[in-house]
Amino acid sequence: MPNTVVELGPAKFVRLPSEGIIAAAVALALPRRPRIVLAAVFGVVLGALTLVNALDMGFKQYLGRSFNAILDWSLLGDAESYLEDTMGRTATLAVSVGAVVLVLLVFVLLALATVRLSNLLARHPGRATRGTLIAGVVWITCSSFGVQLAGGVPLAADSTATTLEVKARQVKDTLHDEAEFRKVAKVDAFGNTPPDQLLTSLRGKDVVFTFIESYGRSAIEDPIEAPGVDSTLAVRTEALAKAGFHAKSGWLTSATYGGSSWLGHSTTMSGLWVSNQQRYRTVMASDHLSITKAFQKTGDFDTVGVMPGIQKGWPEQSYYGLDKVYNAFQLGYKGPKFSWSTMPDQYALQQFQDRVHSKKPADGKSRMSFVILTSSHQPWAPIPKMVPWDQLGDGSIFDAIQKAGNKASDVIADTTKSRQEYGKSVQYSVTALTEWLERYGNDDTVLVFLGDHQPIARVSGNHASRDVPISIVAKDPKVLDAIDSWNWTDGLRPAHDAPVWKMSAFRDKFLTAYGSTPHPKTN
């Protein structure tokens, strides 16, 4: 069984497995009781590998990587929550129960099957021995001469043993990575920088960092998604210019793909490559300086987070250095959910304006805001639409829009429609954010917005990059002059050949560009 969806096909299931030949030889040499025990164990192992291969398929389709047997079990709970938000509680319960039953059946039936096969070999030892020898000779011959089936698939297979080896190495590497990353996280180029030497060029500014969910390079360059998104970026660039705002844009390579947005957020803000859950926990428990924490550390900024996707306790607030955080239940929304998204981005931004941005901080401070937008989260159905800003109210205006929108189940099942609707969702989020800036931004506003990761492989493609767009927008020309050496593209749409940095490189470049002096911390 392959571990990727694209490799599924008949050729994969007509190969000669070396492990099966060896197992048959061992079974023929054993007495009855040890043979049955070994056969049952072999079946259970096959069941476990089947489960791992299935998980690999899902993870590669949604997260662009294989399943990690140490770190990823916790993500299954997030997957269940996503299904509930998308398909409803009843359907999610049915899927969950069905998955558990299916897994149990795989283990039980494979164990019974391998025991039955071992008994069959024992009842016909002569023919079984000859058949095993012939199969072994054929396997060795095919392996030696590289005999292949259609599509270049080798006839002689050892994929089960290879899978076990790969997973064992992954476990070892994961444990080693945890120890090594702890050492890396203790080293910080700005860890000992005094408050008065941090972000000196942004004192007095109104700084807003915003992540747009799943806003990836595909939205700008995919032939299905790009026309609408590119048109929106052009229109919004021109509208912002008329309001006195100008932008520069580039590319960052995200530490995640398809999901696990928090890895992208933490990588950007910490300057560390936070590519898995263990690294994330390590960073959140550390004092490694984040960009947002740097603003708080200056003592000149109030720091606020607006997180409409947060629906439970969020201890990460401390790491990010946010004095106040508004979650999904603290923004007064009375309208409908849009699948996973708790509220439309336009509403979240208006609440940010009313509760935070329109109010001057105490003690003459400036403000740094951290806003996470969610309307472009999969499954991209239904999608909100822009409404007059002065009619947003408590969000009830979105009832009719939500009811008239596509059903998530219809979009999920259609790849082309998923790509089309994904592009529309990005257009909506970009429009909402830039209209907010055009409407409420001032001479001191500095907006930094970017994507957290590319959309899932079914939308971005099986070989898509992990790049996401990033833009800095401001009225004050000095803000953009400070990053002139970055060679970013003018406007909201980064050029195809604009610079590409790892997402973890952004923190140090940003802090340096805006007046921070490195004072390294090494332990």
Secondary structure, DSSP 4 states (H G I P E B T S, - for coil): --SSGGG-SGGGGSSEEHHHHHHHHHHHHS-HHHHHHHHHHHHHHHHHHHHHHHHHHHHHHHHSS---TTT-TTHHHHHHHHHHHHH-HHHHHHHHHHHHHHHHHHHHHHHHHHHHHHHHHHHSHHHHHHHHHHHHHHHHHHHHHT-B-TTS-BSEE-HHHHHHHHHHHHHHHHHHHHHHHHHHHT-BTTTT--GGGSSGGGTT-EEEEEEETT--HHHHH-TTTHHHHHHHHHHHHHHHHHTT-EEEEEEEE-S-SSS-HHHHHHHHHHSS---SHHHHHHHHTS-PPPHHHHHHHHSSEEEEEE-TT--S--THHHHHT-SEEE-GGGS---S--BTTBSS-HHHHHHHHIIIIITSPPGGG-EEEEEEEE-TT-TT--S------GGG-TTTGGGHHHHHHSPPHHHHHT-HHHHHHHHHHHHHHHHHHHHHHHHHH--TTEEEEEEESSPPPHHHH-TT---EEEEEEEESSHHHHHTTGGG-PEESSS--TTS-EEEGGGHHHHHHHHTTPPP--B--
